[in-house]
């Protein structure tokens, strides 16, 4: 499939935690197929719920030193500069 923006560049596909993401190596645009955004949002919601539960547990024991990145940042880290 060609990039809708660049027109002549073929999109590359990457699978990350069960979600397929098409991206353009030229303009760095990210394209999702039907249902992929919903998958990402569901996984992010589950990740946040898990993080809140762990923070509550750690808060009672001791403060955490370093906050983990979110699921969304893990998904899109490969598209950073």
TIMI-2910 file (N, C-alpha, C, CB; in pm, 1 decimal, decimal comma, always signed):
<rs>
+----------+----------+----------+----------+----------+----------+----------+----------+----------+----------+----------+----------+------+
!      n_x !      n_y !      n_z !     ca_x !     ca_y !     ca_z !      c_x !      c_y !      c_z !     cb_x !     cb_y !     cb_z ! resn !
+----------+----------+----------+----------+----------+----------+----------+----------+----------+----------+----------+----------+------+
!    +84,9 !   -117,9 !     +0,0 !     +0,0 !     +0,0 !     +0,0 !    +89,5 !   +124,3 !     +0,0 !    -96,6 !     -0,2 !   +123,0 !  Unk !
!    +49,2 !   +223,8 !    -75,1 !   +125,2 !   +348,0 !    -86,3 !    +80,4 !   +448,0 !    +20,1 !   +109,0 !   +408,6 !   -226,9 !  Unk !
!   +173,8 !   +533,5 !    +61,8 !   +143,4 !   +638,2 !   +159,8 !    +45,4 !   +738,0 !    +99,1 !   +273,2 !   +710,5 !   +206,2 !  Unk !
!    -64,9 !   +767,3 !   +169,1 !   -160,8 !   +864,4 !   +117,4 !   -103,6 !  +1005,6 !   +105,9 !   -282,2 !   +866,8 !   +205,4 !  Unk !
!     +0,9 !  +1037,1 !   +179,7 !    +60,4 !  +1170,4 !   +176,7 !   +170,5 !  +1178,9 !    +71,3 !   +116,3 !  +1207,0 !   +314,5 !  Unk !
!   +263,4 !  +1083,7 !    +75,0 !   +379,0 !  +1087,1 !    -15,4 !   +347,6 !  +1034,3 !   -155,4 !   +492,3 !  +1006,7 !    +43,8 !  Unk !
!   +243,5 !   +956,1 !   -167,7 !   +193,7 !   +900,5 !   -294,3 !   +281,2 !   +791,7 !   -356,7 !   +178,0 !  +1010,4 !   -392,4 !  Unk !
!   +412,7 !   +808,4 !   -356,3 !   +497,8 !   +710,3 !   -424,4 !   +579,9 !   +623,1 !   -328,4 !   +591,3 !   +782,0 !   -518,7 !  Unk !
!   +561,4 !   +639,7 !   -197,7 !   +637,3 !   +562,9 !    -98,6 !   +549,9 !   +449,3 !    -45,8 !   +685,8 !   +654,6 !    +18,5 !  Unk !
!   +605,7 !   +329,5 !    -43,1 !   +532,8 !   +214,2 !     +8,2 !   +537,4 !   +213,2 !   +160,1 !   +590,8 !    +83,4 !    -48,3 !  Unk !
!   +421,1 !   +192,7 !   +221,9 !   +413,6 !   +185,8 !   +367,3 !   +481,4 !    +59,1 !   +418,1 !   +267,6 !   +190,8 !   +414,2 !  Unk !
!   +543,3 !    +68,0 !   +532,9 !   +602,7 !    -47,5 !   +599,4 !   +509,1 !    -90,2 !   +711,6 !   +746,0 !    -14,8 !   +654,2 !  Unk !
!   +508,6 !   -218,2 !   +742,8 !   +421,4 !   -267,5 !   +847,9 !   +506,2 !   -313,0 !   +965,7 !   +332,0 !   -382,8 !   +796,4 !  Unk !
!   +459,1 !   -279,5 !  +1085,1 !   +526,2 !   -322,9 !  +1206,3 !   +421,4 !   -379,6 !  +1300,7 !   +604,9 !   -206,0 !  +1272,8 !  Unk !
!   +453,8 !   -490,7 !  +1364,5 !   +362,8 !   -550,6 !  +1462,4 !   +422,1 !   -526,4 !  +1599,6 !   +340,8 !   -704,3 !  +1435,9 !  Unk !
!   +343,2 !   -468,1 !  +1686,5 !   +389,8 !   -433,9 !  +1820,5 !   +283,4 !   -472,0 !  +1920,8 !   +424,1 !   -283,5 !  +1831,5 !  Unk !
!   +313,4 !   -572,0 !  +2003,1 !   +220,4 !   -618,4 !  +2106,5 !    +82,1 !   -651,3 !  +2051,7 !   +207,9 !   -514,0 !  +2214,5 !  Unk !
!    +80,7 !   -717,3 !  +1938,6 !    -44,8 !   -762,8 !  +1881,4 !   -119,3 !   -660,7 !  +1797,9 !   -131,9 !   -807,8 !  +1988,5 !  Unk !
!    -59,0 !   -545,9 !  +1771,7 !   -122,9 !   -441,5 !  +1691,2 !    -35,8 !   -416,0 !  +1569,0 !   -144,0 !   -309,7 !  +1774,0 !  Unk !
!    -96,4 !   -426,6 !  +1451,0 !    -24,2 !   -399,6 !  +1327,5 !    -36,9 !   -252,1 !  +1293,0 !    -76,9 !   -487,6 !  +1212,0 !  Unk !
!    +76,3 !   -190,3 !  +1269,3 !    +79,5 !    -47,3 !  +1238,9 !   +151,0 !    -29,3 !  +1106,0 !   +150,3 !    +34,3 !  +1352,7 !  Unk !
!    +86,9 !    +42,3 !  +1014,2 !   +149,4 !    +76,4 !   +886,7 !   +208,1 !   +216,2 !   +901,8 !    +46,3 !    +69,2 !   +766,8 !  Unk !
!   +331,3 !   +234,1 !   +857,1 !   +391,6 !   +366,4 !   +868,9 !   +474,7 !   +398,5 !   +745,6 !   +478,2 !   +375,1 !   +995,0 !  Unk !
!   +488,2 !   +526,7 !   +722,2 !   +565,3 !   +574,2 !   +607,8 !   +706,2 !   +609,6 !   +655,2 !   +496,1 !   +697,2 !   +540,4 !  Unk !
!   +808,5 !   +548,1 !   +596,4 !   +945,1 !   +580,2 !   +637,8 !   +988,8 !   +720,0 !   +593,1 !  +1041,2 !   +476,8 !   +582,3 !  Unk !
!   +916,4 !   +778,5 !   +499,3 !   +952,7 !   +909,8 !   +447,7 !   +894,0 !  +1023,2 !   +533,8 !   +904,9 !   +923,7 !   +302,9 !  Unk !
!   +762,1 !  +1028,9 !   +546,1 !   +697,5 !  +1137,7 !   +621,4 !   +669,2 !  +1098,9 !   +766,4 !   +567,3 !  +1178,4 !   +553,3 !  Unk !
!   +692,5 !   +970,8 !   +800,5 !   +672,7 !   +916,5 !   +934,0 !   +525,5 !   +916,8 !   +976,9 !   +754,9 !   +995,0 !  +1033,3 !  Unk !
!   +437,6 !   +920,2 !   +878,8 !   +294,0 !   +910,1 !   +906,6 !   +258,8 !   +769,2 !   +953,0 !   +211,4 !   +947,4 !   +781,5 !  Unk !
!   +163,6 !   +759,7 !  +1041,4 !   +120,1 !   +631,6 !  +1096,0 !    -22,7 !   +607,7 !  +1050,9 !   +131,4 !   +628,6 !  +1252,1 !  Unk !
!    -47,8 !   +488,6 !   +996,1 !   -178,4 !   +455,7 !   +942,6 !   -227,9 !   +328,0 !  +1008,9 !   -173,4 !   +440,2 !   +788,6 !  Unk !
!   -349,1 !   +332,7 !  +1059,2 !   -408,9 !   +218,5 !  +1128,0 !   -523,7 !   +163,1 !  +1046,5 !   -457,2 !   +258,0 !  +1268,2 !  Unk !
!   -536,8 !    +31,7 !  +1044,1 !   -649,6 !    -32,3 !   +979,4 !   -767,4 !    -33,7 !  +1075,7 !   -613,6 !   -175,7 !   +933,5 !  Unk !
!   -883,2 !    -71,4 !  +1025,1 !  -1004,0 !    -76,1 !  +1105,4 !   -982,1 !   -162,2 !  +1230,2 !  -1121,5 !   -130,3 !  +1022,4 !  Unk !
!  -1018,8 !   -109,4 !  +1344,5 !  -1011,7 !   -183,1 !  +1469,8 !   -878,8 !   -172,0 !  +1543,2 !  -1039,9 !   -325,1 !  +1443,7 !  Unk !
!   -774,3 !   -123,5 !  +1476,0 !   -643,8 !   -115,6 !  +1540,5 !   -638,5 !     -6,6 !  +1647,5 !   -536,4 !    -90,5 !  +1436,6 !  Unk !
!   -703,2 !   +106,9 !  +1623,5 !   -706,9 !   +213,0 !  +1725,0 !   -778,7 !   +163,4 !  +1850,5 !   -777,3 !   +339,9 !  +1669,4 !  Unk !
!   -887,5 !    +88,8 !  +1831,3 !   -960,2 !    +34,3 !  +1945,1 !   -873,3 !    -62,6 !  +2024,6 !  -1087,5 !    -35,6 !  +1898,0 !  Unk !
!   -794,5 !   -144,8 !  +1953,5 !   -702,4 !   -237,3 !  +2021,7 !   -600,8 !   -159,8 !  +2105,1 !   -629,3 !   -327,4 !  +1918,9 !  Unk !
!   -546,2 !    -54,3 !  +2047,5 !   -447,5 !    +26,9 !  +2118,5 !   -510,7 !    +89,2 !  +2242,9 !   -390,3 !   +136,9 !  +2025,9 !  Unk !
!   -630,9 !   +142,6 !  +2228,7 !   -697,9 !   +206,8 !  +2341,4 !   -731,4 !   +106,6 !  +2451,6 !   -824,7 !   +276,5 !  +2294,2 !  Unk !
!   -773,8 !    -13,2 !  +2414,1 !   -803,3 !   -116,5 !  +2513,3 !   -677,1 !   -156,7 !  +2589,1 !   -866,0 !   -239,3 !  +2445,8 !  Unk !
!   -568,1 !   -172,9 !  +2516,5 !   -442,3 !   -210,8 !  +2579,9 !   -390,9 !    -98,4 !  +2669,7 !   -337,2 !   -246,3 !  +2473,5 !  Unk !
!   -405,5 !    +26,0 !  +2626,8 !   -363,8 !   +140,4 !  +2708,5 !   -446,5 !   +147,0 !  +2836,1 !   -377,2 !   +272,1 !  +2629,2 !  Unk !
!   -577,1 !   +124,9 !  +2823,9 !   -664,6 !   +127,4 !  +2940,8 !   -624,6 !    +18,6 !  +3040,6 !   -811,4 !   +109,3 !  +2898,3 !  Unk !
!   -598,3 !   -101,8 !  +2991,1 !   -555,8 !   -211,5 !  +3078,6 !   -421,3 !   -179,6 !  +3143,0 !   -546,9 !   -343,7 !  +2999,6 !  Unk !
!   -332,0 !   -119,6 !  +3067,8 !   -199,2 !    -83,3 !  +3118,7 !   -212,0 !    +20,2 !  +3230,3 !   -109,7 !    -28,5 !  +3004,4 !  Unk !
!   -298,1 !   +120,5 !  +3210,1 !   -317,9 !   +225,3 !  +3310,7 !   -377,5 !   +165,9 !  +3437,3 !   -409,0 !   +337,2 !  +3256,1 !  Unk !
!   -477,5 !    +79,1 !  +3422,7 !   -538,1 !    +15,8 !  +3540,2 !   -434,8 !    -64,3 !  +3618,0 !   -654,5 !    -75,1 !  +3498,5 !  Unk !
!   -349,6 !   -136,6 !  +3548,2 !   -244,1 !   -214,3 !  +3612,8 !   -146,7 !   -120,8 !  +3683,1 !   -169,7 !   -302,4 !  +3509,9 !  Unk !
!   -109,3 !    -10,8 !  +3617,4 !    -15,6 !    +86,3 !  +3674,3 !    -72,4 !   +149,9 !  +3801,2 !    +17,7 !   +195,1 !  +3571,2 !  Unk !
!   -200,0 !   +186,5 !  +3798,8 !   -263,8 !   +246,5 !  +3916,8 !   -264,7 !   +147,4 !  +4032,0 !   -408,1 !   +291,8 !  +3884,3 !  Unk !
!   -295,4 !    +23,4 !  +4002,5 !   -296,5 !    -80,3 !  +4106,2 !   -157,1 !    -97,2 !  +4166,2 !   -346,5 !   -214,7 !  +4048,4 !  Unk !
!    -55,0 !   -100,1 !  +4082,5 !    +82,4 !   -115,1 !  +4130,9 !   +127,3 !     +7,6 !  +4210,0 !   +177,7 !   -139,3 !  +4013,6 !  Unk !
!    +88,6 !   +128,8 !  +4163,1 !   +125,9 !   +250,9 !  +4235,1 !    +63,9 !   +253,7 !  +4373,3 !    +83,5 !   +374,9 !  +4156,6 !  Unk !
!    -60,6 !   +210,4 !  +4384,3 !   -128,1 !   +206,5 !  +4513,4 !    -54,4 !   +111,2 !  +4606,9 !   -275,8 !   +163,7 !  +4497,0 !  Unk !
!    -16,1 !     -1,8 !  +4554,9 !    +57,7 !   -100,3 !  +4633,9 !   +193,3 !    -43,8 !  +4677,2 !    +77,2 !   -230,6 !  +4553,2 !  Unk !
!   +265,6 !    +18,4 !  +4583,3 !   +397,1 !    +73,7 !  +4613,7 !   +387,5 !   +194,6 !  +4706,3 !   +468,6 !   +112,2 !  +4485,2 !  Unk !
!   +281,1 !   +271,1 !  +4693,0 !   +263,5 !   +389,0 !  +4777,2 !   +256,0 !   +348,1 !  +4923,5 !   +136,9 !   +466,7 !  +4736,7 !  Unk !
!   +189,2 !   +236,8 !  +4949,1 !   +178,0 !   +187,5 !  +5085,2 !   +312,3 !   +137,4 !  +5136,6 !    +74,1 !    +76,8 !  +5092,9 !  Unk !
!   +395,2 !    +82,4 !  +5047,2 !   +524,0 !    +28,3 !  +5087,7 !   +632,2 !   +136,4 !  +5087,5 !   +564,0 !    -86,4 !  +4995,6 !  Unk !
!   +657,8 !   +193,6 !  +4970,9 !   +758,2 !   +299,3 !  +4956,6 !   +737,5 !   +366,7 !  +4821,6 !   +903,9 !   +242,3 !  +4969,3 !  Unk !
!   +782,1 !   +489,8 !  +4806,2 !   +766,3 !   +558,3 !  +4676,6 !   +850,9 !   +491,8 !  +4569,0 !   +804,7 !   +707,2 !  +4688,8 !  Unk !
!   +799,7 !   +494,1 !  +4447,3 !   +874,1 !   +438,2 !  +4334,7 !   +979,0 !   +537,1 !  +4289,8 !   +780,1 !   +402,3 !  +4218,0 !  Unk !
!  +1091,2 !   +485,3 !  +4245,8 !  +1201,6 !   +570,3 !  +4202,0 !  +1179,4 !   +624,4 !  +4061,3 !  +1332,1 !   +493,1 !  +4207,5 !  Unk !
!  +1128,7 !   +538,0 !  +3972,0 !  +1116,9 !   +577,9 !  +3832,9 !   +983,4 !   +532,2 !  +3777,8 !  +1232,4 !   +520,8 !  +3749,4 !  Unk !
!   +912,1 !   +623,3 !  +3713,7 !   +783,7 !   +589,2 !  +3654,6 !   +806,0 !   +520,3 !  +3520,3 !   +695,8 !   +715,1 !  +3637,7 !  Unk !
!   +731,0 !   +411,8 !  +3498,1 !   +740,9 !   +341,1 !  +3370,6 !   +669,9 !   +419,3 !  +3261,7 !   +681,8 !   +199,7 !  +3381,9 !  Unk !
!   +710,3 !   +393,9 !  +3140,3 !   +646,2 !   +456,1 !  +3025,1 !   +509,0 !   +392,8 !  +3004,2 !   +734,0 !   +441,2 !  +2897,6 !  Unk !
!   +419,6 !   +463,0 !  +2937,0 !   +286,4 !   +408,9 !  +2911,5 !   +290,6 !   +310,2 !  +2795,3 !   +186,7 !   +522,3 !  +2881,9 !  Unk !
!   +182,7 !   +234,4 !  +2780,2 !   +172,2 !   +139,6 !  +2669,9 !   +182,3 !   +213,2 !  +2537,1 !    +40,2 !    +60,7 !  +2678,1 !  Unk !
!   +117,0 !   +329,9 !  +2528,3 !   +119,0 !   +406,2 !  +2403,1 !   +261,5 !   +446,2 !  +2367,0 !    +30,0 !   +531,5 !  +2414,5 !  Unk !
!   +339,8 !   +487,5 !  +2465,0 !   +477,4 !   +527,2 !  +2433,6 !   +559,3 !   +406,3 !  +2390,1 !   +543,4 !   +595,1 !  +2555,2 !  Unk !
!   +530,2 !   +288,2 !  +2445,6 !   +599,7 !   +167,7 !  +2401,6 !   +563,9 !   +132,9 !  +2258,5 !   +566,9 !    +51,1 !  +2493,1 !  Unk !
!   +436,8 !   +148,3 !  +2223,1 !   +389,9 !   +117,9 !  +2087,1 !   +458,4 !   +209,1 !  +1985,6 !   +236,1 !   +133,3 !  +2077,6 !  Unk !
!   +465,1 !   +339,3 !  +2016,6 !   +512,1 !   +435,4 !  +1918,8 !   +657,8 !   +475,6 !  +1936,1 !   +427,4 !   +555,9 !  +1924,5 !  Unk !
!   +732,6 !   +410,3 !  +2025,4 !   +872,1 !   +447,9 !  +2046,9 !   +956,4 !   +429,9 !  +1920,9 !   +931,0 !   +366,1 !  +2160,3 !  Unk !
!   +918,7 !   +335,6 !  +1835,6 !   +996,7 !   +311,4 !  +1714,9 !   +980,1 !   +423,2 !  +1612,3 !   +956,8 !   +178,8 !  +1653,3 !  Unk !
!   +878,6 !   +510,0 !  +1631,7 !   +854,3 !   +616,6 !  +1535,6 !   +913,3 !   +749,9 !  +1580,6 !   +706,2 !   +631,8 !  +1512,3 !  Unk !
!   +980,6 !   +751,2 !  +1696,1 !  +1042,3 !   +873,4 !  +1747,2 !  +1158,0 !   +916,5 !  +1660,3 !  +1089,6 !   +853,8 !  +1890,2 !  Unk !
!  +1205,4 !  +1035,0 !  +1687,5 !  +1317,5 !  +1089,1 !  +1606,9 !  +1444,1 !  +1014,9 !  +1630,0 !  +1340,4 !  +1234,5 !  +1637,0 !  Unk !
+----------+----------+----------+----------+----------+----------+----------+----------+----------+----------+----------+----------+------+
</rs>
